Amino acid sequence: MLTKIAVGQFQITRGDFESNYRKAESFIKLAAIRECELILLPELWLGGYDYKHLDAYIAQSQDYLSVIQNMSSTLRIGIAGTYPVKVNNHLYNTMVYFDPTGIVYKYNKIHLFSLMKEDIFFSPGDNLCSFSKPWGKVGMAICYDLRFPEVFRKYVLGGVTVMIISAEWPRKRVEHWKTLLKARAIENQIFVIACNAVGKSGNEIMGGASSIIDPWGEVLAEVGSEMDELITANIDMELVKNARDTIPVQKDRRSDI
């Protein structure tokens, strides 16, 4: 079954909700015009990584989240990205997927990047989250999760055929990003949809290289490391079956060991 997916890569301006929202809005509307089923946005795209102002960002996000949910329903497109969310005094980096039906799915980032002190400001999630669409079952992951293959294998054992990953991954390690995205697609025989930020964020320059990768590790669409851009690609779910029938990794896997 064919479906079209969009990825909106752009530079996030810390604290400038309106500017960031306008960039995302233009991409969402363009993706809807191109008849995409889903658009993926970068990690913490609305306000950026700014630990000192996270509580304020949570409050500021609420009105925008309502607008995004309404946009999803009106334009009939799924919208995914991450936001700071507080639950019972615990602060999470949360991927939120707004479905056109009005259903909302949430995944709290499990692996927190201690090198950037993310583990000091956020609490780790402890559950995976996936949702089913007519064209496939979708799993959710955020940035540093990419370095932990067991997350992806757990999703695949639960029937996931498409992974969406939002990130703010730095340019100095962008080759890791590219290699790991392909590896996760190949070893699990799934589609990997990945959206990274681009440009300067604080003291870091983000690496871009957002991409859509098929179960054979072929890059269907990719953007460079220096520009705001929307990319789209048709994904054919028959390729998952084709890859798994050709190389039966799941059948040959020694789960007993």
VEXTOR-302083 format. One record per residue (C-alpha): residue number from 1; residue in three letters; x, y, z. Coordinates in steps of 0.02 Angstrom, whole numbers. Example, Ala and Ser with C-alpha at 12.3 -4.5 7.8 and 13.67 -1.06 7.14 Angstrom:
BEGIN
@n:1	res:ala	c1:615	c2:-225	c3:390
@n:2	res:ser	c1:684	c2:-53	c3:357
// end
This chain:
BEGIN
@n:1	res:met	c1:0	c2:0	c3:0
@n:2	res:leu	c1:68	c2:171	c3:-51
@n:3	res:thr	c1:61	c2:324	c3:59
@n:4	res:lys	c1:150	c2:492	c3:52
@n:5	res:ile	c1:251	c2:558	c3:200
@n:6	res:ala	c1:325	c2:731	c3:228
@n:7	res:val	c1:472	c2:792	c3:334
@n:8	res:gly	c1:492	c2:977	c3:375
@n:9	res:gln	c1:672	c2:1024	c3:418
@n:10	res:phe	c1:706	c2:1201	c3:479
@n:11	res:gln	c1:812	c2:1309	c3:593
@n:12	res:ile	c1:733	c2:1331	c3:764
@n:13	res:thr	c1:748	c2:1504	c3:841
@n:14	res:arg	c1:755	c2:1485	c3:1029
@n:15	res:gly	c1:607	c2:1564	c3:1116
@n:16	res:asp	c1:530	c2:1634	c3:956
@n:17	res:phe	c1:370	c2:1534	c3:954
@n:18	res:glu	c1:285	c2:1637	c3:820
@n:19	res:ser	c1:430	c2:1626	c3:696
@n:20	res:asn	c1:450	c2:1439	c3:724
@n:21	res:tyr	c1:263	c2:1412	c3:710
@n:22	res:arg	c1:253	c2:1507	c3:545
@n:23	res:lys	c1:389	c2:1397	c3:470
@n:24	res:ala	c1:300	c2:1240	c3:526
@n:25	res:glu	c1:131	c2:1305	c3:469
@n:26	res:ser	c1:194	c2:1337	c3:292
@n:27	res:phe	c1:266	c2:1161	c3:283
@n:28	res:ile	c1:107	c2:1081	c3:353
@n:29	res:lys	c1:-2	c2:1171	c3:225
@n:30	res:leu	c1:116	c2:1125	c3:83
@n:31	res:ala	c1:119	c2:943	c3:139
@n:32	res:ala	c1:-71	c2:942	c3:142
@n:33	res:ile	c1:-76	c2:1014	c3:-35
@n:34	res:arg	c1:41	c2:874	c3:-89
@n:35	res:glu	c1:-83	c2:751	c3:-11
@n:36	res:cys	c1:34	c2:684	c3:122
@n:37	res:glu	c1:-37	c2:575	c3:260
@n:38	res:leu	c1:87	c2:633	c3:392
@n:39	res:ile	c1:215	c2:771	c3:420
@n:40	res:leu	c1:358	c2:756	c3:544
@n:41	res:leu	c1:437	c2:910	c3:626
@n:42	res:pro	c1:602	c2:927	c3:725
@n:43	res:glu	c1:630	c2:898	c3:910
@n:44	res:leu	c1:566	c2:1039	c3:1023
@n:45	res:trp	c1:531	c2:1137	c3:864
@n:46	res:leu	c1:415	c2:1267	c3:939
@n:47	res:gly	c1:533	c2:1344	c3:1068
@n:48	res:gly	c1:699	c2:1252	c3:1053
@n:49	res:tyr	c1:817	c2:1181	c3:1184
@n:50	res:asp	c1:823	c2:1313	c3:1320
@n:51	res:tyr	c1:828	c2:1233	c3:1492
@n:52	res:lys	c1:811	c2:1398	c3:1588
@n:53	res:his	c1:643	c2:1436	c3:1511
@n:54	res:leu	c1:562	c2:1264	c3:1495
@n:55	res:asp	c1:421	c2:1301	c3:1618
@n:56	res:ala	c1:377	c2:1460	c3:1523
@n:57	res:tyr	c1:385	c2:1365	c3:1359
@n:58	res:ile	c1:259	c2:1238	c3:1422
@n:59	res:ala	c1:135	c2:1377	c3:1457
@n:60	res:gln	c1:168	c2:1461	c3:1290
@n:61	res:ser	c1:148	c2:1297	c3:1196
@n:62	res:gln	c1:-32	c2:1266	c3:1246
@n:63	res:asp	c1:-117	c2:1388	c3:1127
@n:64	res:tyr	c1:-8	c2:1330	c3:983
@n:65	res:leu	c1:-44	c2:1147	c3:1019
@n:66	res:ser	c1:-230	c2:1181	c3:1004
@n:67	res:val	c1:-203	c2:1269	c3:838
@n:68	res:ile	c1:-97	c2:1124	c3:773
@n:69	res:gln	c1:-228	c2:998	c3:824
@n:70	res:asn	c1:-362	c2:1098	c3:733
@n:71	res:met	c1:-250	c2:1112	c3:581
@n:72	res:ser	c1:-228	c2:924	c3:578
@n:73	res:ser	c1:-416	c2:898	c3:577
@n:74	res:thr	c1:-451	c2:1035	c3:450
@n:75	res:leu	c1:-313	c2:988	c3:328
@n:76	res:arg	c1:-334	c2:800	c3:357
@n:77	res:ile	c1:-150	c2:770	c3:392
@n:78	res:gly	c1:-61	c2:690	c3:540
@n:79	res:ile	c1:65	c2:807	c3:625
@n:80	res:ala	c1:208	c2:746	c3:736
@n:81	res:gly	c1:342	c2:842	c3:833
@n:82	res:thr	c1:407	c2:858	c3:1011
@n:83	res:tyr	c1:369	c2:979	c3:1153
@n:84	res:pro	c1:411	c2:1001	c3:1338
@n:85	res:val	c1:266	c2:929	c3:1438
@n:86	res:lys	c1:240	c2:926	c3:1626
@n:87	res:val	c1:144	c2:784	c3:1709
@n:88	res:asn	c1:133	c2:769	c3:1900
@n:89	res:asn	c1:283	c2:884	c3:1922
@n:90	res:his	c1:387	c2:780	c3:1801
@n:91	res:leu	c1:451	c2:868	c3:1645
@n:92	res:tyr	c1:461	c2:764	c3:1487
@n:93	res:asn	c1:524	c2:788	c3:1310
@n:94	res:thr	c1:367	c2:723	c3:1226
@n:95	res:met	c1:329	c2:678	c3:1046
@n:96	res:val	c1:148	c2:718	c3:1010
@n:97	res:tyr	c1:59	c2:649	c3:857
@n:98	res:phe	c1:-103	c2:737	c3:810
@n:99	res:asp	c1:-212	c2:624	c3:704
@n:100	res:pro	c1:-344	c2:701	c3:589
@n:101	res:thr	c1:-477	c2:600	c3:681
@n:102	res:gly	c1:-440	c2:700	c3:839
@n:103	res:ile	c1:-345	c2:561	c3:926
@n:104	res:val	c1:-180	c2:615	c3:1006
@n:105	res:tyr	c1:-34	c2:497	c3:1039
@n:106	res:lys	c1:111	c2:542	c3:1155
@n:107	res:tyr	c1:284	c2:468	c3:1181
@n:108	res:asn	c1:402	c2:528	c3:1319
@n:109	res:lys	c1:585	c2:519	c3:1270
@n:110	res:ile	c1:662	c2:368	c3:1357
@n:111	res:his	c1:848	c2:400	c3:1332
@n:112	res:leu	c1:906	c2:570	c3:1394
@n:113	res:phe	c1:1071	c2:641	c3:1330
@n:114	res:ser	c1:1177	c2:664	c3:1486
@n:115	res:leu	c1:1316	c2:748	c3:1385
@n:116	res:met	c1:1197	c2:895	c3:1364
@n:117	res:lys	c1:1128	c2:880	c3:1543
@n:118	res:glu	c1:959	c2:831	c3:1474
@n:119	res:asp	c1:942	c2:705	c3:1615
@n:120	res:ile	c1:951	c2:846	c3:1743
@n:121	res:phe	c1:806	c2:945	c3:1670
@n:122	res:phe	c1:694	c2:809	c3:1599
@n:123	res:ser	c1:625	c2:647	c3:1672
@n:124	res:pro	c1:644	c2:490	c3:1565
@n:125	res:gly	c1:492	c2:407	c3:1491
@n:126	res:asp	c1:463	c2:224	c3:1527
@n:127	res:asn	c1:344	c2:168	c3:1389
@n:128	res:leu	c1:352	c2:150	c3:1201
@n:129	res:cys	c1:209	c2:220	c3:1098
@n:130	res:ser	c1:144	c2:166	c3:928
@n:131	res:phe	c1:-14	c2:192	c3:828
@n:132	res:ser	c1:-94	c2:103	c3:681
@n:133	res:lys	c1:-144	c2:179	c3:515
@n:134	res:pro	c1:-221	c2:88	c3:366
@n:135	res:trp	c1:-49	c2:90	c3:283
@n:136	res:gly	c1:55	c2:28	c3:432
@n:137	res:lys	c1:96	c2:31	c3:617
@n:138	res:val	c1:201	c2:181	c3:669
@n:139	res:gly	c1:325	c2:190	c3:814
@n:140	res:met	c1:391	c2:349	c3:894
@n:141	res:ala	c1:569	c2:393	c3:948
@n:142	res:ile	c1:668	c2:551	c3:987
@n:143	res:cys	c1:848	c2:595	c3:944
@n:144	res:tyr	c1:964	c2:502	c3:1067
@n:145	res:asp	c1:847	c2:350	c3:1060
@n:146	res:leu	c1:925	c2:317	c3:890
@n:147	res:arg	c1:1085	c2:254	c3:974
@n:148	res:phe	c1:989	c2:115	c3:1063
@n:149	res:pro	c1:943	c2:-23	c3:939
@n:150	res:glu	c1:843	c2:-119	c3:1068
@n:151	res:val	c1:709	c2:16	c3:1063
@n:152	res:phe	c1:683	c2:-12	c3:878
@n:153	res:arg	c1:687	c2:-201	c3:892
@n:154	res:lys	c1:555	c2:-194	c3:1030
@n:155	res:tyr	c1:444	c2:-90	c3:918
@n:156	res:val	c1:467	c2:-209	c3:771
@n:157	res:leu	c1:426	c2:-361	c3:878
@n:158	res:gly	c1:264	c2:-269	c3:917
@n:159	res:gly	c1:222	c2:-254	c3:733
@n:160	res:val	c1:290	c2:-80	c3:691
@n:161	res:thr	c1:336	c2:-55	c3:507
@n:162	res:val	c1:372	c2:133	c3:507
@n:163	res:met	c1:476	c2:232	c3:634
@n:164	res:ile	c1:466	c2:421	c3:651
@n:165	res:ile	c1:611	c2:510	c3:737
@n:166	res:ser	c1:622	c2:694	c3:782
@n:167	res:ala	c1:792	c2:764	c3:828
@n:168	res:glu	c1:909	c2:908	c3:862
@n:169	res:trp	c1:1068	c2:817	c3:811
@n:170	res:pro	c1:1229	c2:919	c3:793
@n:171	res:arg	c1:1324	c2:936	c3:631
@n:172	res:lys	c1:1487	c2:875	c3:710
@n:173	res:arg	c1:1408	c2:703	c3:732
@n:174	res:val	c1:1297	c2:704	c3:578
@n:175	res:glu	c1:1386	c2:554	c3:501
@n:176	res:his	c1:1331	c2:453	c3:654
@n:177	res:trp	c1:1152	c2:512	c3:621
@n:178	res:lys	c1:1156	c2:459	c3:439
@n:179	res:thr	c1:1236	c2:291	c3:475
@n:180	res:leu	c1:1122	c2:246	c3:620
@n:181	res:leu	c1:964	c2:292	c3:525
@n:182	res:lys	c1:1012	c2:173	c3:385
@n:183	res:ala	c1:1062	c2:39	c3:509
@n:184	res:arg	c1:896	c2:47	c3:602
@n:185	res:ala	c1:804	c2:32	c3:435
@n:186	res:ile	c1:909	c2:-112	c3:369
@n:187	res:glu	c1:922	c2:-217	c3:526
@n:188	res:asn	c1:736	c2:-204	c3:563
@n:189	res:gln	c1:675	c2:-201	c3:381
@n:190	res:ile	c1:565	c2:-49	c3:411
@n:191	res:phe	c1:540	c2:127	c3:346
@n:192	res:val	c1:632	c2:259	c3:447
@n:193	res:ile	c1:565	c2:438	c3:438
@n:194	res:ala	c1:685	c2:561	c3:521
@n:195	res:cys	c1:676	c2:749	c3:546
@n:196	res:asn	c1:824	c2:848	c3:614
@n:197	res:ala	c1:845	c2:1033	c3:647
@n:198	res:val	c1:967	c2:1140	c3:549
@n:199	res:gly	c1:1069	c2:1297	c3:585
@n:200	res:lys	c1:1134	c2:1367	c3:749
@n:201	res:ser	c1:1050	c2:1324	c3:914
@n:202	res:gly	c1:1139	c2:1397	c3:1065
@n:203	res:asn	c1:1322	c2:1348	c3:1047
@n:204	res:glu	c1:1287	c2:1205	c3:927
@n:205	res:ile	c1:1257	c2:1196	c3:741
@n:206	res:met	c1:1126	c2:1066	c3:697
@n:207	res:gly	c1:1165	c2:939	c3:561
@n:208	res:gly	c1:1006	c2:930	c3:458
@n:209	res:ala	c1:1013	c2:778	c3:342
@n:210	res:ser	c1:830	c2:738	c3:372
@n:211	res:ser	c1:780	c2:587	c3:270
@n:212	res:ile	c1:655	c2:453	c3:223
@n:213	res:ile	c1:735	c2:280	c3:210
@n:214	res:asp	c1:658	c2:117	c3:149
@n:215	res:pro	c1:678	c2:-59	c3:224
@n:216	res:trp	c1:826	c2:-94	c3:108
@n:217	res:gly	c1:919	c2:58	c3:172
@n:218	res:glu	c1:888	c2:157	c3:13
@n:219	res:val	c1:865	c2:344	c3:40
@n:220	res:leu	c1:701	c2:396	c3:-42
@n:221	res:ala	c1:718	c2:580	c3:2
@n:222	res:glu	c1:850	c2:681	c3:93
@n:223	res:val	c1:890	c2:864	c3:125
@n:224	res:gly	c1:1062	c2:939	c3:156
@n:225	res:ser	c1:1134	c2:1014	c3:314
@n:226	res:glu	c1:1110	c2:1200	c3:284
@n:227	res:met	c1:932	c2:1237	c3:231
@n:228	res:asp	c1:750	c2:1243	c3:281
@n:229	res:glu	c1:660	c2:1122	c3:167
@n:230	res:leu	c1:510	c2:1008	c3:153
@n:231	res:ile	c1:541	c2:837	c3:79
@n:232	res:thr	c1:411	c2:708	c3:32
@n:233	res:ala	c1:413	c2:528	c3:-27
@n:234	res:asn	c1:292	c2:390	c3:-68
@n:235	res:ile	c1:320	c2:239	c3:42
@n:236	res:asp	c1:263	c2:69	c3:-21
@n:237	res:met	c1:225	c2:-47	c3:122
@n:238	res:glu	c1:249	c2:-197	c3:7
@n:239	res:leu	c1:435	c2:-162	c3:22
@n:240	res:val	c1:430	c2:-216	c3:205
@n:241	res:lys	c1:360	c2:-385	c3:156
@n:242	res:asn	c1:480	c2:-397	c3:9
@n:243	res:ala	c1:633	c2:-364	c3:118
@n:244	res:arg	c1:577	c2:-487	c3:252
@n:245	res:asp	c1:533	c2:-623	c3:128
@n:246	res:thr	c1:700	c2:-602	c3:37
@n:247	res:ile	c1:809	c2:-597	c3:194
@n:248	res:pro	c1:712	c2:-678	c3:338
@n:249	res:val	c1:804	c2:-590	c3:480
@n:250	res:gln	c1:659	c2:-602	c3:601
@n:251	res:lys	c1:635	c2:-790	c3:572
@n:252	res:asp	c1:822	c2:-824	c3:588
@n:253	res:arg	c1:845	c2:-719	c3:743
@n:254	res:arg	c1:901	c2:-821	c3:896
@n:255	res:ser	c1:785	c2:-748	c3:1028
@n:256	res:asp	c1:825	c2:-898	c3:1141
@n:257	res:ile	c1:1001	c2:-828	c3:1162
// end
